[in-house]
Amino acid sequence: MFGFAISPLIRIAIGLLFAATVVAGIYYKGRLDERKLLDAYKAEVKAVALAQQSKNEYKKKIQSQINNKSEADHEKSISNIRGVYSTLRVQHNSGSCGVSKVPDTAKQPAEAAAYYVSVAPELAIGCAETTQQLVDLQGWIKDQGEVQ
């Protein structure tokens, strides 16, 4: 009597169960695809971050070398300036009556006389050192700007 006759209510339930299974499968497949994309994105971001970190470390190394070179060059420049001006200070102090003699005059019109500061040698030294510091700073800025 019952045979193979299935009531319409059971058919609807089986249809809904089948539809739910299909929708769940599509949803799960989509989640897997999303997960794969997310993992690929994370791997790409990590690779880009490592590449940028490598570039940053290289720039830092080059900038450190520029700093060390600039510092050594500046110390050498200041030392040279102090050496030149220390001889002028000695010449100035050795004058007999407060007026110092010019150490080397030009003999021809086209020749340059030896540079000599007779008044306020300390001020001249300070000005020369400040000027050299600015020149060295400009060179440092130029060198740092070229690091890429």
C-alpha atoms as one frame of an Amber mdcrd trajectory, in Angstrom:
protein
   0.000   0.000   0.000   2.651   2.431   0.828   4.838   1.230  -2.030   7.024
   3.736  -3.570   4.650   6.551  -3.320   6.263   9.454  -1.507   4.149  12.097
  -0.039   4.525  15.613  -1.413   5.677  16.846   1.990   8.642  14.465   2.002
   9.516  15.493  -1.562   9.603  19.132  -0.518  11.779  18.287   2.501  14.219
  16.312   0.322  14.311  19.186  -2.217  15.010  21.722   0.519  17.717  19.500
   1.981  19.327  19.145  -1.469  19.137  22.924  -2.067  20.636  23.591   1.370
  23.471  21.156   0.609  24.193  22.907  -2.723  24.132  26.375  -1.111  26.374
  25.181   1.740  28.824  23.686  -0.771  28.959  26.923  -2.777  29.433  28.935
   0.419  32.202  26.623   1.639  33.946  26.709  -1.773  33.768  30.513  -1.717
  35.269  30.588   1.765  38.111  28.333   0.596  38.766  30.599  -2.375  38.699
  33.652  -0.090  41.138  31.958   2.246  43.502  31.144  -0.631  43.342  34.744
  -1.849  43.935  36.038   1.664  46.916  33.738   2.122  48.337  34.818  -1.256
  47.826  38.473  -0.309  49.548  37.966   3.039  52.492  36.260   1.314  52.761
  39.116  -1.174  52.648  41.747   1.573  55.315  39.871   3.511  57.571  39.694
   0.428  57.135  43.411  -0.255  57.845  44.209   3.405  61.043  42.141   3.364
  62.176  43.836   0.148  61.500  47.271   1.647  63.313  46.325   4.839  66.322
  45.290   2.768  66.250  48.617   0.901  65.960  50.523   4.181  68.929  48.692
   5.687  70.994  49.428   2.572  70.040  53.134   2.712  70.849  53.237   6.420
  74.281  51.721   5.749  75.031  54.225   2.959  73.793  57.152   5.066  75.963
  56.030   7.953  78.979  55.929   5.638  78.123  59.439   4.406  77.848  60.640
   8.011  81.232  59.166   8.935  82.930  60.578   5.825  81.341  64.011   6.307
  82.380  64.081   9.951  85.976  63.159   9.100  86.108  65.704   6.261  84.676
  68.411   8.514  87.195  67.705  11.266  89.991  67.863   8.691  88.678  71.162
   7.294  88.361  72.739  10.735  91.824  71.503  11.661  93.242  73.109   8.506
  91.462  76.387   9.242  92.750  76.423  12.805  96.258  75.665  11.527  96.170
  78.579   9.092  94.727  81.008  11.607  97.026  79.903  14.420 100.014  81.130
  12.375  98.234  84.430  11.862  97.551  84.741  15.577 101.256  84.178  16.312
 102.243  86.809  13.752  99.734  89.257  15.172 100.950  88.793  18.734 104.592
  89.214  17.725 104.111  92.789  16.504 106.184  95.299  18.421 103.764  98.168
  18.834 100.296  96.743  18.262 100.390  97.113  14.499 101.433  93.903  12.888
 103.330  93.710   9.670 101.883  92.163   6.530 103.695  88.847   6.112 103.778
  88.674   2.327 102.896  91.474  -0.060 102.152  91.174  -3.736 105.109  92.044
  -5.945 103.167  92.216  -9.197  99.681  93.670  -9.775  98.264  90.233 -10.747
  99.633  88.472  -7.676  97.559  87.920  -4.566  98.941  88.939  -1.213  99.035
  86.339   1.534  95.786  86.385   3.474  96.288  88.020   6.805  93.911  89.128
   9.533  95.374  91.812  11.714  92.290  92.722  13.741  90.275  90.284  15.846
  91.803  86.964  14.755  89.414  85.078  17.067  86.460  86.587  15.208  88.030
  85.659  11.881  88.599  82.090  13.068  84.991  81.808  14.230  83.695  83.173
  10.916  85.899  80.816   8.909  84.831  77.802  10.987  81.134  78.716  10.681
  81.482  79.183   6.939  83.231  75.832   6.615  80.554  74.196   8.735  77.852
  75.535   6.402  79.757  74.398   3.308  80.224  70.931   4.816  76.551  70.806
   5.822  75.492  71.649   2.258  77.662  68.827   0.958  76.203  66.439   3.528
  72.644  67.379   2.559  73.456  66.890  -1.130  75.017  63.476  -0.455  72.111
  62.360   1.747  69.624  63.458  -0.904  71.322  61.294  -3.515  70.840  58.082
  -1.502  68.088  56.076  -3.184
